[in-house]
Amino acid sequence: MNRFEPSGDREAKVRYLDGDFQIVLPGSHVVCAVTGRVIPMEELRYWSVARQEPYIDAAAAFEAEKRAGALPNQ
């Protein structure tokens, strides 16, 4: 993971990689693609490489997989 200095209170632009991410435009946070909640950059742990989306937690990541049709509906 590359080092970053938070840049005010703006959304970061991030390229999501396998097991890592690259900050394209510095910012203090990203927004969860499922819940719309703010994720501080230092707390970013879940994302989709295929969809280039961040998630607040494992439950949101699982929901995104279901919505994308990657998992059977339960």
N, C-alpha and C positions, 0 to 999 in steps of 0.2 A: 504494500500500500504506500502510495506516495505521501509525503508530509504536506501539510497545508496550514495556512494561517487563516482563521475565519475572516471573512470579508464582510463586516457589518451584519445586517440581518436580511441578506438576500439568498435566494435559492441557488445552490451550486448546480453546475452542469457536469454530469458524470458519465463516463463510458464504463459500463459494467463488463468485467472480464471474469473468466473462470477463477474463482477463489481470490479475486482482487478487484480493485476498481481504479480508474484513472480520472483525476479531476481535470476537466477541460476548462472550466471557468470557476474560480474559487467562490465559495459562499459558505454560509453558516449551517445550511440544512438542505435536505431534499424533501419531497412530499410523497407519502405513500400512495401508490397507484390504486390501491383498493379502498383504503379508509379515508384518504385525504388528510391524514394527520401529518404534522411536521416531524421529521426525523433529524435530530442534530447529527452532523457529520461524524462526530466521535462515537455515535451509537448505531451507525449504519452497519447491519450484519446480514441482511437478507435482500436478494435481488434476483432478477431473471436476466441472464445473458441474452437469451433468444428474443425477449421482448424489451430489453433495456429499460426495466422498471424497478424501482426500489420498493421495499415492503417494511412496514413497522415491526412485524414479528413473524414467527413461523406460521401462525394461523392465517395471516393475511397472504403470505406466500402460497399456502395450500389453497386458499380460496381463489387466488389468481390462476393456479394450475387447473382447478376445476372449471373455472370460467373459460379458459383457453381450450378446454376439451382434452387436456393432457391426462386427466384422471377420470375415472367413472364417477357419476353422481351418486351420492350416498344419501 
